[in-house]
Amino acid sequence: MQADSAASPRPDTRAAGVRDFLERGQFAEAARWAEALLTECPEDRDLLYMLAVAQRYLGRVAAALSTLVRLEDLHPDYPRLYQERGYCHVAQRSAASAITAFERAVALNPALPGSWRTLQALYAMAGRRAESDNAAAHVAKLASLPAAIVTARSMFADGEIEAAEALVRRYLLENGDDIEGMRLLAQIGMKLDVLDDAELLLESVLEKAPDYRPARYDYAQVLLQRHKHRQAREQIRMLREAEPAERAYRITQATLATELGECEQALAEYRQLLGETPEHAELHLSMAHTLKTLGRQADAVESYRRAAQVRPGYGDAYWSLANLKTYRFTDEELAAMRAAEAAPRTPLADRFHLCFALGKGLEDRGEYADSFAYYKRGNALKKSECRYRPEFIERNTRLQTEVCTDELFAARRGSGSPSEAPIFIVGLPRAGSTLIEQILASHSQVEGTMELSDIPRLAQSLQGRESGGDRPRYPGVLAELPQEDFRRFGERYLADTQLYRSGKPRFIDKMPNNFRHIGLMHLILPNARIIDARRSAMACCFSNFKQLFASGQQFTYSFEDIARYYRTYVELMAHWERVLPGKVLRVQHEALVGDFEPQVRRILDFCGLEFEPACLEFHKTSRRVHTASSEQVRRPINTEGLEQWRHFEPWLGPLAAALGDLAGD
């Protein structure tokens, strides 16, 4: 029953001796060594866990439970601590407490056969036959899998991502295309944001096992994350045909409906789900996001607050309120947020969400020193889980300038689709792109869509799997492709983005990071308009530092990273201006706000659009807005945000130093 109670193998020399004692059954020695090492490393997860294991085997169950409380304070999402707590409660003959602990363990890590076996027995003793049978099915499933896959899956759930990846890759090399191994490797890819590999792996799994629903659900999630919404919806349709009542499928279907602009359909699904489980905090949050997208701010606020009530300390709910930019926290809410952020058991994700929310809440009150302290802490916590490397972006910038030359564009003149429909808005986030989008979307001929991922996805497909080394395949491949490919790519872009349009002749794609692919965009859509949304460097960079993004934009979580990214952006935009003169219209945010109507007319002229007064009254336009500025662009033009960064100037010396000569721009 307790064969898997010892820690999974880790290359940690500190803990190796303790683990050796446990494996030899020398529990007193294991406990003494662990206690000695913990004086030097009091927060070490594995040492605390193995100390508790040793204490239980020595009959010191109360001490073991106390050690597990310390472990939970430091590492609340570690599955094995709950398994060990379950064993302690079994030793105390406390069946109900043991069941609760083991249920928590398998919820965090389904690859714990010992927990499932014990649950099977405990459920049977309690007369809970259906649950006992379900636990037995899990035991049988794990027993049918190769030991290496079970171990790797357990490592993955325990947070040992690199070790799990190495083990499963080694197993697949030795044993061929095992569907469980490929699925696990895909899940690791999803965790590491290597979504293209995850998609290919899951496609292979489903070719071999088309009825494998968990893999199909993973595939739908990858497609959703890659903004392949139509394909994801097809996968969910297939799953719902097989299991129409499955909640996970219904929730994903509602999420897709929001992404595809079918917000009322999404709300209907969320209401039905909440009718079944009214205390489901994540559902309240999702419904609030949809209400926000529709511009129903009061209803969104009510749903966000309800999510925080249902789950106290729910960082994402508080940050979502702050991210409305117009919401003001009460004294009681700020006190609750401070307490939750300081609580030792608050998970990392909740903690950094709370930090960003507190930063915004205190900024709104003029408490700038405390506000900056929370912004700084939130960024440090968020960066601790990021894998951003600025060298890759800087290499891409260098290669774009080497490949995308006057000669290349002259040789490719006449390529691409002749359509004038797309209007691209590029730049950095928080630079005013949503305001420009809202102005243009107020025109009768222009459709506002969202940050479409089609151009980055095309660039990724051209890159292929050869991303290493100093000379990756993209952008160099642009000089090698036949002329007809560019027209085909342009037509495919127009066809794929049709999903987000309702029939107007022009449409907007405001993916900010597309500035890195302007050469590609020009080659496939030479008549598209491109607008560079530019904002003064200090204001733009600090605004990004204050923003917690739902995904991506990992360069924003330190002054050094964001300054380096801003510099590469400025350098690359200067290159595009040299080799494609007149192709890109730069719109300075401060000029747009300060001299509004002339700048609006300038934008419309560049896009070949007749002036319409509605563009000056953009805040009256009713449309879906997905970005953090959604509520700000529903108000008339104002200058209140232009100099907000100066309130924090005493703490921004490192940012100014990192920007160097750009700090004054």
C-alpha positions in Angstrom: 0.0 0.0 0.0 2.9 2.4 0.7 5.4 1.3 -1.8 5.5 4.7 -3.5 5.7 6.8 -0.3 9.3 7.6 -0.7 10.3 10.7 -2.7 10.7 10.3 -6.5 14.3 10.2 -7.5 15.9 13.6 -8.0 19.5 14.6 -8.7 19.8 16.5 -5.4 23.0 15.5 -3.5 21.7 17.2 -0.4 18.7 14.8 -0.1 20.4 11.7 -1.6 21.7 10.5 1.8 18.3 10.9 3.5 16.7 9.0 0.6 19.2 6.2 0.9 18.4 5.8 4.6 14.7 5.6 3.8 15.1 3.0 1.1 17.2 0.9 3.5 14.5 1.2 6.2 16.9 3.2 8.6 14.3 5.7 9.6 16.0 7.1 12.7 19.1 7.9 10.7 17.0 9.4 7.9 15.2 11.7 10.4 18.4 12.8 12.1 20.1 13.6 8.8 17.0 15.4 7.4 16.7 17.5 10.6 20.4 18.5 10.4 20.2 19.5 6.8 17.0 21.5 7.4 18.9 23.8 9.8 20.8 24.9 6.7 18.0 24.7 4.2 14.7 25.1 6.2 12.5 25.5 3.1 13.8 22.4 1.2 10.7 20.6 -0.1 12.2 17.1 -0.3 13.9 17.2 3.0 10.7 18.2 4.8 8.8 15.5 2.9 11.3 12.8 3.7 11.5 13.9 7.4 7.7 13.4 7.6 8.0 10.0 6.0 10.7 8.9 8.5 8.7 10.3 11.5 5.6 8.3 10.5 7.6 5.1 10.2 9.1 5.8 13.6 5.6 6.0 15.0 5.9 9.8 15.6 2.7 10.5 13.7 1.9 13.8 15.4 5.4 15.1 14.6 5.0 14.0 11.0 1.7 15.9 10.7 3.4 19.0 12.2 6.2 18.6 9.6 3.6 18.4 6.8 2.0 21.6 8.0 5.4 23.3 7.6 5.7 21.7 4.1 2.2 22.9 3.1 3.0 26.5 4.2 6.0 26.5 1.8 4.9 24.2 -1.0 1.1 24.0 -0.9 0.7 22.4 -4.4 3.1 19.4 -3.7 1.0 16.3 -4.2 3.0 13.9 -2.1 2.6 15.9 1.1 -1.1 15.2 0.9 -0.5 11.5 0.2 1.8 11.4 3.3 -0.8 13.2 5.3 -3.3 10.5 4.2 -1.0 7.7 5.4 -0.6 9.6 8.8 -4.4 9.7 9.2 -4.7 6.0 8.3 -2.2 5.3 11.1 -4.4 7.3 13.4 -7.5 5.4 12.1 -9.1 8.7 11.0 -10.7 7.5 7.8 -12.6 10.7 6.8 -9.4 12.8 7.2 -7.4 10.2 5.3 -9.9 10.2 2.4 -9.8 14.1 2.2 -6.0 14.0 2.1 -5.7 11.3 -0.5 -8.4 13.0 -2.7 -6.3 16.1 -2.7 -3.2 14.1 -3.6 -4.7 12.5 -6.6 -6.3 15.7 -7.7 -2.9 17.3 -7.9 -1.1 14.1 -9.2 -3.3 11.3 -10.7 -0.2 9.1 -11.1 0.0 8.1 -7.4 -1.0 4.4 -7.3 -0.5 4.2 -3.5 -3.1 7.0 -3.0 -5.6 5.3 -5.4 -5.2 1.9 -3.8 -5.7 3.3 -0.3 -8.7 5.3 -1.5 -10.2 2.2 -3.0 -10.0 0.4 0.4 -11.3 3.5 2.4 -14.2 4.1 0.0 -15.2 0.4 0.3 -15.1 0.6 4.1 -17.3 3.6 4.0 -19.8 1.9 1.6 -19.0 4.3 -1.2 -19.0 1.6 -3.9 -19.0 3.7 -7.0 -16.0 5.7 -5.8 -14.2 2.6 -4.8 -14.7 1.2 -8.3 -13.5 4.4 -9.8 -10.3 4.3 -7.6 -9.8 0.6 -8.6 -10.0 1.6 -12.3 -7.3 4.2 -11.7 -5.1 1.5 -10.0 -5.6 -0.8 -13.0 -4.9 1.9 -15.5 -1.6 2.9 -13.8 -0.7 -0.8 -13.5 -1.2 -1.2 -17.3 1.2 1.6 -18.1 5.0 1.2 -18.4 6.7 2.1 -15.1 8.8 4.8 -16.8 5.7 6.6 -18.0 4.0 6.4 -14.5 7.2 7.8 -12.9 7.6 10.5 -15.5 3.9 11.5 -15.1 4.3 11.7 -11.4 7.5 13.8 -11.7 5.6 16.1 -14.0 2.7 16.6 -11.5 5.3 17.1 -8.7 6.9 20.0 -10.7 10.0 18.1 -11.8 9.5 19.2 -15.5 13.0 18.7 -16.8 13.5 15.3 -15.2 10.1 14.2 -16.5 10.9 15.4 -20.0 14.3 13.6 -20.0 12.7 10.4 -18.8 9.9 10.3 -21.2 12.1 11.2 -24.2 14.5 8.4 -23.3 11.6 6.0 -23.0 10.2 7.0 -26.4 13.6 6.6 -28.0 13.9 3.1 -26.7 10.3 2.0 -27.2 8.9 3.8 -30.2 5.7 5.8 -30.4 3.9 5.0 -27.2 0.7 7.0 -27.1 0.8 7.7 -23.3 4.4 8.8 -23.6 3.6 11.1 -26.6 0.6 12.5 -24.7 2.8 13.2 -21.6 5.5 14.8 -23.7 2.8 17.0 -25.3 1.5 18.0 -21.9 5.1 19.0 -20.9 5.2 21.0 -24.1 2.0 22.8 -23.1 3.5 23.6 -19.7 6.6 25.0 -21.3 4.7 26.9 -24.0 6.2 24.8 -26.8 2.8 24.6 -28.4 3.8 23.6 -31.9 5.5 20.5 -30.7 2.5 19.7 -28.4 0.1 20.0 -31.3 2.1 17.7 -33.6 2.5 15.1 -30.8 -1.2 15.1 -30.0 -2.1 14.8 -33.7 0.1 11.7 -33.8 -1.6 10.3 -30.7 -5.1 10.8 -32.2 -4.0 9.2 -35.5 -3.1 6.1 -33.6 -6.0 6.2 -31.1 -8.9 8.4 -32.4 -11.2 7.4 -29.5 -8.7 8.6 -26.8 -10.8 11.4 -25.4 -8.4 12.8 -22.8 -5.8 13.2 -25.6 -8.5 14.9 -27.9 -9.3 17.2 -25.0 -5.6 18.1 -24.6 -5.5 18.7 -28.4 -8.5 21.1 -28.2 -6.7 23.0 -25.4 -3.5 23.3 -27.5 -5.5 24.6 -30.5 -7.3 27.1 -28.2 -4.0 28.4 -26.9 -2.7 28.7 -30.5 -5.8 30.7 -31.4 -6.9 28.0 -33.8 -10.5 28.5 -32.7 -12.3 26.8 -35.5 -10.3 23.6 -35.2 -10.6 23.6 -31.4 -14.4 23.9 -31.7 -14.5 20.9 -34.0 -12.6 18.8 -31.4 -15.0 19.9 -28.7 -17.9 19.1 -30.9 -16.7 15.6 -31.3 -16.1 15.2 -27.6 -19.6 16.6 -26.7 -21.2 14.2 -29.1 -19.6 11.4 -27.1 -20.2 12.9 -23.6 -22.6 15.8 -23.8 -22.8 16.4 -20.1 -19.0 16.5 -19.4 -18.4 19.9 -17.7 -14.8 20.4 -19.0 -16.1 20.2 -22.6 -18.9 22.6 -21.9 -16.6 25.1 -20.2 -14.2 25.0 -23.1 -17.0 25.4 -25.6 -18.1 28.6 -23.7 -14.5 29.9 -23.8 -14.4 29.3 -27.6 -17.7 31.0 -28.1 -16.3 34.2 -26.4 -13.2 34.0 -28.5 -15.3 33.7 -31.7 -17.5 36.7 -30.7 -20.5 34.6 -29.8 -20.6 36.1 -26.3 -24.3 35.7 -25.6 -24.0 32.0 -26.3 -21.1 31.8 -24.0 -23.0 33.6 -21.2 -25.9 31.2 -21.6 -23.6 28.2 -21.1 -21.9 29.8 -18.1 -25.2 30.5 -16.5 -26.3 26.9 -16.9 -23.0 25.7 -15.5 -23.2 28.1 -12.5 -26.8 26.9 -11.9 -25.4 23.5 -11.3 -22.3 24.6 -9.3 -22.9 28.2 -7.9 -19.7 28.1 -5.8 -17.4 27.6 -8.8 -15.0 30.6 -8.6 -13.4 30.0 -12.0 -16.8 30.0 -13.8 -17.7 33.3 -12.2 -14.4 34.7 -13.4 -14.9 33.4 -17.0 -18.4 34.8 -17.1 -17.0 38.2 -15.9 -14.4 38.2 -18.7 -17.2 37.7 -21.3 -19.3 40.4 -19.7 -16.3 42.7 -19.8 -15.7 41.9 -23.5 -19.3 43.0 -24.2 -18.8 46.3 -22.3 -21.2 45.3 -19.5 -18.9 46.6 -16.8 -21.3 46.7 -13.8 -22.3 43.0 -14.4 -18.6 42.1 -14.9 -17.7 43.8 -11.6 -20.4 41.8 -9.8 -19.1 38.5 -11.2 -15.5 39.3 -10.5 -16.4 40.2 -6.9 -18.5 37.0 -6.6 -15.5 35.0 -7.7 -13.4 36.5 -4.9 -16.1 35.9 -2.4 -16.4 32.2 -3.4 -12.7 31.7 -3.2 -11.0 34.1 -0.8 -7.5 35.1 -1.9 -8.3 34.4 -5.6 -5.7 36.6 -7.1 -7.0 36.5 -10.7 -10.4 37.8 -9.6 -8.8 40.8 -7.8 -6.4 41.5 -10.6 -9.3 41.3 -13.1 -11.0 44.1 -11.2 -7.8 46.1 -11.2 -7.3 45.5 -14.9 -10.6 47.2 -15.7 -8.5 50.3 -15.0 -11.6 52.1 -13.8 -12.5 50.1 -10.7 -11.5 51.4 -7.2 -11.0 48.9 -4.4 -12.6 49.5 -1.0 -10.6 49.6 2.2 -12.0 46.1 3.1 -10.9 44.7 -0.3 -7.4 46.1 0.0 -7.1 44.7 3.6 -8.2 41.3 2.4 -5.8 41.4 -0.5 -2.9 42.3 1.7 -3.7 39.5 4.1 -4.0 36.9 1.3 -0.8 38.0 -0.3 1.1 37.7 3.0 -0.4 34.3 3.9 2.4 31.7 3.7 0.1 29.1 1.9 -1.0 31.4 -0.9 0.0 29.8 -4.2 2.5 31.6 -6.4 0.0 32.5 -9.1 -2.5 34.0 -6.6 0.4 35.8 -4.9 1.6 37.6 -8.0 -1.9 38.4 -9.2 -2.6 40.0 -5.8 0.7 42.0 -6.0 -0.3 43.5 -9.3 -3.8 44.2 -8.1 -2.5 45.9 -4.9 0.0 47.9 -7.0 -3.0 49.3 -9.0 -5.2 49.8 -6.0 -2.6 51.7 -4.1 -1.6 53.7 -7.1 -5.2 54.9 -7.5 -5.0 56.2 -3.9 -1.8 58.0 -4.5 0.3 55.7 -2.2 3.0 55.4 -4.8 5.9 54.0 -2.6 3.8 51.1 -1.5 2.3 50.7 -4.9 5.7 50.4 -6.5 6.8 47.9 -3.9 3.9 45.6 -4.8 4.5 46.1 -8.6 8.2 45.2 -8.1 7.4 42.1 -6.0 4.7 41.0 -8.4 7.1 41.2 -11.4 9.8 39.3 -9.5 7.4 36.5 -8.6 6.0 36.3 -12.2 9.5 36.4 -13.7 10.5 33.4 -11.5 8.2 31.2 -13.5 9.1 32.6 -17.0 11.6 31.2 -19.4 12.2 34.4 -21.4 15.5 34.9 -23.1 16.1 38.3 -24.8 18.9 36.8 -27.0 16.3 35.1 -29.2 14.4 38.4 -29.9 17.7 40.3 -30.6 18.9 37.5 -32.9 15.6 37.7 -34.8 15.9 41.5 -35.1 19.5 41.2 -36.5 18.4 38.5 -39.0 15.4 40.6 -40.2 17.7 43.5 -41.0 20.1 41.2 -42.9 17.5 39.3 -44.9 14.7 41.9 -45.5 16.7 44.3 -47.7 15.8 46.7 -50.5 17.1 44.1 -52.9 14.8 41.4 -51.5 11.7 43.6 -51.8 12.6 44.8 -55.3 13.1 41.2 -56.4 9.7 40.2 -54.9 7.8 43.2 -56.2 4.3 42.2 -57.3 4.1 39.1 -55.1 1.4 38.5 -52.6 -2.3 39.0 -52.5 -3.4 42.4 -53.9 -6.1 42.8 -51.2 -6.3 46.1 -49.3 -8.6 44.7 -46.6 -6.1 44.3 -43.7 -5.0 47.2 -41.4 -2.3 46.0 -39.1 -1.6 47.9 -35.9 1.8 47.0 -34.4 4.1 48.2 -31.6 4.5 47.4 -28.0 1.6 46.6 -25.7 0.2 49.6 -23.7 1.3 52.0 -26.4 -2.2 53.1 -27.5 -3.0 50.5 -30.1 -6.5 49.8 -28.7 -7.4 53.5 -29.0 -6.3 53.5 -32.6 -8.3 50.3 -33.2 -11.4 51.7 -31.6 -11.1 54.9 -33.7 -10.8 52.9 -36.9 -13.5 50.4 -35.9 -15.9 53.3 -35.5 -15.7 53.8 -39.3 -18.6 52.2 -41.3 -16.1 50.4 -43.6 -13.9 48.9 -40.9 -14.2 45.8 -38.8 -12.5 45.6 -35.4 -11.4 42.0 -34.6 -8.8 41.2 -32.0 -5.1 40.4 -31.6 -5.0 37.7 -34.3 -2.2 35.1 -34.2 -2.2 34.3 -37.9 1.0 36.2 -38.8 3.1 34.7 -35.9 1.7 31.3 -36.8 2.8 31.7 -40.4 6.2 32.8 -39.3 6.4 29.7 -37.0 5.4 27.4 -39.8 8.1 28.9 -42.0 10.6 28.4 -39.2 9.6 24.7 -38.9 11.5 22.7 -36.3 14.9 24.2 -37.1 15.0 27.0 -34.5 18.4 26.4 -33.0 21.8 27.8 -34.0 22.7 31.3 -35.2 20.9 30.9 -38.6 17.4 29.6 -38.1 15.3 28.9 -41.2 13.1 32.0 -40.8 13.5 34.8 -41.9 16.2 33.6 -44.3 13.7 31.4 -46.1 11.9 34.5 -47.4 14.7 34.9 -49.9 14.3 31.3 -51.1 10.5 30.9 -51.5 9.0 31.0 -55.0 6.9 34.1 -55.8 3.6 32.2 -55.9 4.0 31.1 -52.3 3.6 34.6 -51.1 0.3 35.1 -52.9 -0.9 31.7 -51.4 0.1 32.8 -47.9 -1.7 36.1 -48.3 -4.9 34.4 -49.6 -4.7 31.9 -46.7 -4.4 34.7 -44.2 -7.5 36.4 -45.6 -9.5 33.1 -45.6 -8.5 32.2 -42.1 -9.3 35.6 -40.6 -12.7 35.7 -42.3 -13.9 33.8 -39.2 -13.6 37.1 -37.1 -15.3 39.3 -39.7 -18.9 40.1 -40.5 -18.7 41.5 -44.0 -17.1 44.9 -43.9 -14.6 45.6 -46.6 -11.7 46.4 -44.2 -10.6 44.8 -40.9 -8.0 45.4 -38.2 -5.3 42.9 -36.9 -3.8 44.5 -33.8 -1.3 41.8 -32.7 1.4 44.2 -31.3 4.4 41.8 -31.8 3.8 41.7 -35.6 6.3 44.5 -35.8 8.9 41.7 -36.0 7.3 40.4 -39.2 6.6 43.5 -41.3 8.8 42.1 -44.1 6.7 38.9 -44.3 3.5 40.9 -44.0 4.6 43.2 -46.9 5.5 40.2 -49.1 2.2 38.4 -48.7 -0.1 41.5 -48.5 1.7 44.4 -50.2 -1.3 46.7 -50.2 -2.2 46.2 -46.5 -1.8 49.3 -44.3 0.5 49.1 -41.2 0.3 51.5 -38.3 3.0 51.7 -35.7 1.5 52.7 -32.3 4.3 54.5 -30.5 4.5 55.9 -27.0 7.3 57.6 -25.1 9.8 55.1 -23.9 9.5 55.6 -20.1 5.7 55.8 -20.1 5.4 52.7 -22.4 8.0 50.6 -20.6 6.7 51.4 -17.1 3.1 50.8 -18.2 4.1 47.3 -19.3 5.9 46.7 -16.0 2.6 47.5 -14.2 0.6 45.1 -16.5 0.2 41.4 -15.7 -0.5 39.7 -19.1 -2.8 36.7 -19.3 -0.2 35.0 -21.6 2.9 35.9 -23.5 4.8 39.2 -23.3 7.3 37.7 -20.9 9.7 40.5 -21.6 7.7 42.8 -19.4 8.7 41.4 -16.0 12.0 43.2 -15.4 13.3 46.7 -16.2 16.3 45.2 -18.0 14.2 42.8 -20.2 11.7 45.4 -21.2 14.4 48.0 -22.0 16.2 45.6 -24.2 12.9 44.6 -26.0 12.0 48.3 -26.5 15.4 48.9 -28.0 15.1 46.1 -30.5 11.6 47.4 -31.4 12.9 50.9 -32.1 15.9 49.5 -34.1 13.7 47.2 -36.2 11.1 49.9 -36.9 13.9 52.2 -38.1 15.0 49.4 -40.5 11.5 49.0 -41.9 11.3 52.8 -42.5 14.6 52.6 -44.5 13.8 49.7 -46.7 10.0 50.2 -47.0 9.6 54.0 -47.0 6.0 55.1 -46.6 4.8 51.6 -45.8 4.3 52.2 -42.0 2.5 55.2 -40.4 3.9 56.0 -37.0 1.2 57.4 -34.6 2.7 58.9 -31.5 0.2 58.3 -28.6 0.9 61.7 -27.0 0.3 63.5 -30.3 -2.9 61.6 -30.9 -4.3 62.5 -27.5 -3.1 66.1 -27.6 -4.1 66.9 -31.1 -7.0 64.5 -31.7 -9.0 65.4 -34.8 -6.0 66.2 -37.1 -4.4 62.9 -36.0 -7.6 61.0 -36.7 -7.8 62.5 -40.1 -4.2 61.6 -40.8 -4.9 58.0 -39.8 -7.9 57.7 -42.0 -6.1 59.3 -45.0 -3.3 56.8 -44.6 -5.8 53.9 -44.7 -7.6 55.4 -47.7 -10.8 56.0 -45.8 -13.2 59.0 -46.0 -13.5 61.0 -42.8 -16.5 60.0 -40.6 -17.5 61.9 -37.5 -18.1 58.7 -35.6 -14.4 58.1 -35.5 -14.1 61.2 -33.2 -16.8 59.7 -30.9 -15.1 56.3 -30.7 -16.2 55.8 -27.1 -19.8 55.5 -28.3 -19.0 52.5 -30.5 -20.5 49.3 -29.2 -18.2 46.4 -30.0 -16.3 43.6 -28.3 -12.9 44.7 -26.9 -10.6 42.0 -25.5 -7.6 43.9 -24.3 -6.7 45.5 -21.0 -7.7 49.0 -22.3 -11.3 47.8 -23.0 -12.9 50.2 -20.5 -10.5 53.1 -21.2 -11.5 53.3 -24.8 -15.2 53.5 -23.8 -14.5 57.0 -22.4 -13.9 60.2 -24.4 -10.4 61.2 -25.2 -8.4 62.4 -22.2 -4.9 63.2 -21.2 -5.0 61.8 -17.6 -2.8 58.8 -18.3 0.0 60.5 -20.3 2.2 61.4 -17.3 1.2 58.8 -14.7 4.6 57.2 -14.8 6.1 60.4 -13.3 4.5 59.5 -9.9 7.0 56.7 -9.8 10.0 58.5 -11.1 11.9 58.2 -7.8 12.1 54.5 -8.3 12.6 54.4 -12.1 16.3 55.2 -12.3 17.2 51.6 -13.2 14.7 51.7 -16.1 16.0 55.0 -17.4 19.6 53.6 -17.2 18.6 50.5 -19.0 17.0 52.5 -21.8 19.9 54.9 -22.1 19.5 57.4 -24.8 16.0 56.2 -25.5 14.7 57.3 -22.1 14.1 60.8 -23.3 12.1 59.7 -26.4 
